[in-house]
């Protein structure tokens, strides 16, 4: 794929090339980073609405936050045989996932 990483499918989440540890992503949709982005976008929505009075930015940020949240809910969770539904660390939108965590921020903790 000429340096573009492994194959992925649309999930609604943002694509990452590297983890916070600078290691390359295996599946490229880094769930903790998308969780972090979802929260940060919530702050943008609040600021755009209440401080900047920028409805276009407010709606754009809310739309992106909704898309990421949906991606996390629909693709970022997997069925674990012992623990039930848990968050994966990385997914690719094609059914592959990585169950681990990283000591860096953001993480699943």
N, C-alpha and C positions, 0 to 999 in steps of 0.2 A: 504493500500500500504506500510505498514511497515515503516513509516517515510519518504516516498519518495514523499509526497505531492499528490496533485490531479492529475488525469489523464491528459496527454497532448498528442499532436500529433506533428510530425516534422514541424517546421516552418522555420528553417534556423537561428533562433535567439539563443542566449545563454540562458540556464535555470537558474533561480534564486530561491533560497529557501526563502530568506528574502529581504525585502525592505531596502532602506537606513535608515529608521527609526527603523530597527530591528524587525518590525512586519513581521509575516509570509506572504508570497505571497499567494494569493488565486488561481491565474491562472498560475503562474510560468514563463511566458515570460514577463519580465519587460521591457516595451518599452523604457522608458528613459535611462535605463542602456545599452540597446542595441544601442541606438543612441550615447551614450557616447563612447561605445566600437568602433563603426564605425569610429568616428572622431579620436580616439586614434590610431586605426590601420592605418589610413591615414598618421599619423606622423611616424609610424614604416616603412611604405612603403617608405616614403621620406628619412628617415635616412638610411634604408637598401640600397637604390639605390644610394644616393649621398654621404654618409659619409662612410658607412661600405663596400660598393661594394659587398653586399651579395645578389646575385640574388635569391637564394633559399628562404631566409627569405622574400625578397621583394615579390616574387610570392605567398608564403604561406599567408602572411599578406593580400595581395590584394585579394586572393581567399576567405579568411575568411571575409574580409570587404564586398565583393560582396554578399556573402551568407547572412550575417546579414542584409545588406541593402534590399535585396530582401525579406527577412522575414518581415522586418518592412513595406515595401510597400504592400506586399500581405496579411499580417495577422495583422499588428499593427494599421491599420486604419479601422474605422467603420463608418457606415452611421448614422448620428444623425438627428432626424426629424426636428430640427430647424436650425442647423448649417452646415448641409451637412457632407462631409467626414472630420473626425477629428481623431487625434491620441488617442488611448485607453491608459490607464496606464498599464494594464496587459491584456494579452490574453493567451489562452491555445492551440490554433491551432485547436480546435474542434468547434469553433464558439462562445465560451463564451468570454466575455470581461468585464473589469471594467473601468468605466469612473470616474476618480478622479485625483487628483495630490497630491503630498507630498511636504512639505516645505523643505525637504532635497535635497541634490545634489546627483545624477542628478534628475532633474524633467522635466516635459514637458515645463516649461517656459523657 
